[in-house]
Amino acid sequence: MSYKSLPLRTEVKKIIHLVLHAIAPTLGIIVIHTAFKNHNESSIPNLYSLHSWLGIGNISLYGIQWIYGLLVFFYPGGSIGLRRESLPWHVPVGLFVFILAVANSAFGFLEKLTFLENSGLPKYGAVVQKPSL
């Protein structure tokens, strides 16, 4: 989205796009590490829900998309022909990965809400529902 929305030169937009997409997997790795650590310390099983499996799948797809984009679009030795052939699927796959991440965030909010309500704390429903929308 930053690549299309910023009114800058192509080279500058590429670097901004790359930097933003370098930050995201770093944060994703921190989040996954924190989730596993929390589950292990709380004696909660790992990878037991749709949210956790979609998260692992999403991070994996993102990593593949990121590495491919880095090699094809940013690496100076990439051929113009390969870039032209890759762009029609690179954009929709990136959009799919983004939508999957947003949907999985909503699943995570709803999963947390379910745990809170099952533990007798129904007042948190509005706090969790609003960000998930």
N, C-alpha and C positions, 0 to 999 in steps of 0.2 A: 504494500500500500504506500509506503514511503517513496518507493521508486516512481510510482505514477503521480503522486500528489505534490511532490516538491518541484518548484520551478527553477531547477538548477541544471548545470551542464551534466551530461550523461556520466562522465567520469566521477563527478562528485556524488551524484545519486547512487552510483554503484558502490562507492566506499561507504556511504551512510547506510545503504541497504545491507552491506556485508557486516558492518559493525553492529547494527541492531540485531542481525541474525547470529552474530557471534555471542552476544549477551544472552540471548534466549536459551540456547542449550546449556550454558553455564548455570543459569538459574534453574533450569529443569533438572540438572544433575544434583544441585543443592536440595531441591524439593524432594526428589526421589530418595536421596540419602537421609533427609530428615524424616520422611515417612517410614522408611525401613527402621531407622533408629528408634522412633517413637513406638512403632509396633513391637519391636524386640524388647524394649524396656517395659512396655505395658502388657506383655504376654498376649498380644493380639496377632493372629496369623497374618502372614504377608500374602499378597496377591490372592485375596479371597473374594473380591468383588468385581463387578463390571467396571467400576471406576478405576480400579488399580490396573486391570488388564488393558483398558483403553488408554490409560496413561503410558504404560510401557510401549504399546503399539504406536502411540502418537509420537513419543520421543524417538522411537526407532525410525518411523517414517520421516520425521523432521531431520534426523541425522543423515539419512540417505539423500534427502532432497538438498540439504545444506552442502554435503560433500560434492554431490553431482554439480550443483550450481557453482560452487567454488572452482571446480576443475574445468567446467565448460564455459562459464560466463566471465569469471574474474581472471583466471590464469591466462597470461598473455599469449601462450602458445596454442590456445584453443582455436579451432578453425571456424571461420564465419559460417560455413555450411552446417556444421554441427550445431552451432548456436541457433541458426534459423530453424533447423529441424526440431530442436529441443524446446524452444520457446512455446509452441502451441500446447505442450503438455506440462511444462514447468510451471506456468502460471496457474492452471486449474488444480494441479496437485498441491501447490502451495496454498491455494484457497481452501482446498479440502482439509489439509492439515490444520490450518487456522480454525476452520469451523469445528473440526473434531476437538481441538483444544478448548474452545469456548464451551461446546456441549459437555465435554468431560469435566470442566470446571463446575458446571451446573449440577452434574451428577455428584460431584464431591460435596457441594453445598447440601444437596438433598440427603446424601448419605449421613453427613454430620447432623443434620436436622433430625433424621430418624433416630440416631443414637441419643441425641439430647432429649427428644420427646419420650423415648423408651426408658430413659433414666429419671423421668418425672419432671422435666424442665420444659413445659410447653411454651413458656413465654418467649423462647428464642426463635419461634417460627418466623416472625416478621423480620427479624434480624438476618436470617439466612435466606429467606425467600426473595427479599428485595435485591440483593446483589446478584442472585442467580438469574433474575429476569434481565 
